[in-house]
C-alpha cells in the first residue's frame, strides 16, 4: 500500500478506518511535529473527524503556554524552541504520541477517553509547578489548562476552536495557573460574547459607536486643558459594552482600524463644530492601536483626514500604548517620522503597565508621558510606592516631558501628585468620560 500525502481539505474526507491504518501502521512519523515530537495539526484534524463520527464520550485537554513572545525575547529563538520541545516530550511521555497534538506554537491538545482526565490533569499541574531547564536557564511557565467534553460542550471542530479560543482570551490577565471547566456560567458568558461580536460588527456597519470625552486638568492653570476621546458602544439588549471587551474583539477580528477611522472623523467633526473650544484646549488626545500603526500609510492617512476637515495638526495628539512602543520596529519608526514632520505630537500611554523602560521612552519622540493608574495604588499610605511614583515623575520632568497622572480619584491623591510637580491630572476626581452635551456644560461652552 503506497503512502499518501493529503492536503487539509482532503484529510477531512478520508474515512475513519483508513485514518487509523495510515497513522498507526503505514507511516506513524508522517504527522509528527518536528519541533516537539507531538502529533501535528493535520493529525488533529484526522482524529477530530474520527471523534465526531463516533458515539463515544471524549475529553480534550488544551494546554496553553502563556507569554511565549516574552520567553523568546528572554531566551532567544533556539532556546525557546528547546523549551517547547521539552514541554512536548513531557506531554507525549505522559499521554502517548497519538494523544497529544500541537495546534499552535504555544498550544497543545490532549485527547483522552472520559474518566482519565483528572489523573492526567493532576500530573500536568504538578510538573508545571516546577521549573523547566533549558541551556542552563530555569524557566517558570504560566499555563492555561482547559477541559472540554465531547459532545457535552461542543459538537464540531468550529465550535471546539471558538470555545477554547474564547477561554484563552479570558485567561490573558489571570494568575500563573488557570484551569477552565465549561459550566453553565462559562457557556452563558460565551454566548454573550458571540452576541457582542455580532453587535460590534453591526455597530461598524451602521456607525453606532459614540465618542465620549474625558477632560484632563492642569495643575498649573487650575483648569481643563485637554481631552481624551474614548469610544463607547451601547446595545439595546446588552446595554453598555465595556470598551476593553469590544476593542479586544475588534483587534482580534481586524476591525479596529474601521472603528478608529469612524471615531477620528467624529472627533474632527466635533472640533469643527466647536472651534472656539480649541482656544481653551491644548489638544485632543486620540488612541491608536497597534493595528492602526501597522498600516504603511498610517501617518499620511490621518493627516489627510485632518486636512480634509481643516483641522490644525497640533490640535490632535495621538496616544501610543506602552506595549506598542516596546515593540518598536522600522515600520513604526516611519509612521512616527510622518507624524513629526506634519507637527502632530505623541503621548506615551499606560507607562508602568507592562515592560517599558527609559530606553523605550527615549526611542520615540513623545512630548507627554501618561503614567498608568495601577502605579497609583496605595501611594497615600505606602511610602515605598509613593517614592517610586515620585521618582518617575521627577525623572521624566528633568527630561522635558509633560506628565499626566491617570486614574486619580481622591483629593489626597490629587494633592500629593500636585506637590510632586505632575503637570496634568486625569480621573474620576475631576470627571468621568462625558458625552458632548455634558462636556460642554462642564467646560462652560
Buried (B, 14 or more C-beta within 10 A) or exposed (E): EEEEEBEEEEBEEBEBEEBBEBBEEEEBEBBBBEBBBBBBBBBBBBBBBBBBEEEEEBBBBBBBBBEBEEBBBEBEEEBBBBBBBBBBBBBBEBBEBBBBBBBEBBBBBBBBEEEBBEEBBEBBEEBBEEEBEBEEBEBEBBBBBBBBBBBEBBEEBEBBEBBBEBBBBBBEEEEEBBBBEBEEEBEEEBEEBEEBBEBBBEBBEEEBBBBBBBBBBBBEEEEBBBBBBBBBBEBEEEEEBEBEBBBBBBBEEEBBBBBBBBBBBBBBEBBEEBEEBBEBBBBBBBBBBBBBBBBEEBBBBBBEBBEEBEBBBEBBBBBBBBBBBBEBEEEBEEBBEBBBEBEBBBBBBBBBBBEBEEEBBEBBEBEBBBBBBEBBEEBEEEEEBBEEBBEBBEBBBEEEBBBBBBBBEEEEBBEBBBEBBBBBBBBEBBBEBBEBEBBBEEBEE
